[in-house]
Amino acid sequence: MKFYERRTKGEEEVVSYWLSIGDLMASILIIFILLFVFKTMEANSELKKKEDVIESLTSVKNKIIEKLRNEFKKENMKIDIDPINGAIKIDEKILFNTNEYKIKPEGKDYLKKFIPQYTKILIGDSEVNKEVSQIIIEGHTDDVGGYLFNMDLSQKRAFEVIKFIYEEMEDFQFKEELKNYITANGRSKMRLIKDTNGNIDREKSRRVEFQFKLREDEALKKIGESIKGGI
């Protein structure tokens, strides 16, 4: 009888011991679940903030693009503007002869009309001006010829446009202010344009682009990268 009672007591102790371990494990599991929920909510909140910033910056860029479209339409000037980044592409044939970097007379006439209207929006418009950090003139070539030849040609073409603005063009509004924004780059054949079939469009690839950068573009890039890395 005593043996039976001792065995029963031992069993109760074992059961009590495992119940204590089970309660502890359940508590730890609940803590981990709560931490996971908290971190998930925190991550979602951070992601939402980043998405709001991206949406805001995209909205600013779209407004600037629309202002540029309206301004050139008002002046009866047809422009090829990228709806995503706002880059305005000017075909080589408008400004230069093939494999040359000196601007043609008709190209100079085009720039005399184009530059004042472009700067009027990007620098003269107070709503736009506070957002813009840089104006970039980029020269681009097709895939014919070596990299260095095309780099040299593209850089000379971009620089020749700036040189024309400040050595030959008559004074226009915001000409001096433009010096604080403008720069010139050559991109050789790095950014070729392709048609819908994936073939290189050499005529369109040979171009000069006028681009603008927003003050928050670098921040937008970093945010995009962090969101991509978190997916």
N, C-alpha and C positions, 0 to 999 in steps of 0.2 A: 504493500500500500504506500509506504513511504517512497519506494522506488518510483512508483507511478507519479506521485506528487512532484518528486524532484525532476522527473523527465518533463512534466507539464510546465514546470516553472522555467526550465531551460528553454523549452520551445517558445514560451512567451517572451523570454529575453531576446531570443534570436529574431522573432517576429518584430518586436519593438525596435531592435537594432536596424533591421532592414527598412522599417517604416521611416526611421530618422534619416537614413541615407536617401531614401526615395523623396522625402520632403525637401532635403537639401538640393538634390539634383533638379527637382521641379522648380525650386526657387531660382537656381542658377539659370535654368532654361528661360524662365520668365524674364530675368534680367537681360539675357542675350536678345530675346525677342524685342524688349523695350528699346534696347540700344539700337537694334537694327531698324526699328520703326522710326526712331529719332533721327538716325543718320540718313535714312531714306527721305524723310521729310525735309531735312536740312539740305540734302543734295538737290531735291526737287525745287526748293526755294531758290537755291543758288543758280540752278539751271534757268529758272523763270526770269531771274534778274538779268542773266546773260542774254536770254532771248529778247527781253524788252529792250536792251541796249542795241542789239543787232537790228531789231525792228525800227528803232528810232533813227539809227544811222542810215539804214536803207531808205527810210522815208525822206531824210534830208537829201540824199543823193538823187532820189527820184524827182524831188522838187526842183533841184538845180538842172537836171536834164530837161525837165519840162520848160523851165524858164529859157534855156538855151534854144530849144525847138521853137518856142514862140517868138523869140527875138529874131532869129534868122528867117523865120517865115514872114515876119513883118517886113524884113528888108529884102524879101524875095530872093533869098540865098538858100539853095538846096544844100543840105549837109548830110553826111553819112555818120550818124551818131550811134554809138553802142548803147542799147537800152539798159544794159546791166551796169557798166562802169562809167558811162558818159564820155568815153574817148571819141573824138571826132577824127575820122580818117580822111586824109586828102590824098587822092591818087597821085602817083609819081608824074603822070602825063600832064597834070595841071601845073606842077611846079618845075619839073626838071626834064631834060632829055635823058635817054637811057645811058646809064653809066657815067653821068655827069652830076656835079653838085652845084653848079652855078644856076641860080634861079632864072627861069625864062621871063621875058617881059610880061607875058600873060599871067605868069605865076605871081609876079610882083603886084600886078593889078588886083589879083584875087586876094592876096594877103593884105593889101591896103584897105580892102572892104571887110575882110574877115577879122583881123586882129582887133580893131576898135570895138566891134560888136561883142567879141568874145570877152575882152577885158571889161567891158561895160557891165556884163552880168557877173563875172567872177570877182571883180574888184569893186566895181561901182555900186552893186546892189548890197546894201548893208546887211540884209538877211543872209545872203550867200557868203559875203566877205568874212564874216566871223567864223564860218565853218571851213574855209579853204586854207590849206597850209602851203600848197605848192602847185605850180603849173609846169608841166613837163612837155617838152617837144621831143618826140622820139622818131628817129629815122629807122626804117625797115626796108629790107631788100628781099628778093626772091632767093631760090636755092641754086641759081646758076653762079658759078665762080666759087673761089675759096672763101673760107671763113674770114681771114684777115682782110682780104680785098673788100668784102662786103661790110665788115665792121668799119673800116676806114671810110668807105663811101657813105654809110648810114650816119656816122658821126659828123662827117663834113656837111651833109645835108641838113641835119638838125641844127648844127652851129650856124650854118649859112642863113637859116631863117632868123635866128636871134640877131645875127650881124646885120641883116637887112633891116630889121625893126629899128635898131639903134644907130645905123649909119646912113640909111637912105630914106626911111619913112619920115614924113612930116610929123610934127608933134600931134598927138591925139590925147584925149582925156585918159588919165591913169597910166600914161607911158612911163613916168618915173616910178610910180608905185609898183609897176609890173616887175621892176628889177628885184624887188624883195621876194618875188615868188618864182620867177622863171628859171628853168634850167634846161640843158639839152643833153640827150643821150643817144647813142647809136646802139641798135640791137642786132645788127647784121641780119642773119636769116633765122634767128631764134624763134620768131613767132610768125610762121607762115600761115596764110589763110587758105583753107581748103573748101572745095565746093561740096555739094550735097552727096557726091559719090566718093568723097574722101581724097580726091585728087587735088594737088597743089594748084591754086589759082595764082599764077605768077604775076599777072597784071595787078590784081588787088593786093598781093603781098608787097609790091613795091609802093610804099606809101610813107607819108609823114603823119604822125598822130599828135593831136593836142589833147593832153590829159590833165585832169585836176585830182589832187589828193586832199582828202578831208583831214582835219586835225586829229580825228579819232580813228583814222584808217588803221594805224598800227595796233591800237587797242582792239579794234574789231577783228583784226587778223589773229591776235593772241586769244581772244575769246572764242573764235571759231575753232582754233586748234585745240583749246582746252575742252570744248564741248565734244569735238570729234574724238579726242583721247579718252573721254569719259564714257563713250558709247560702247 
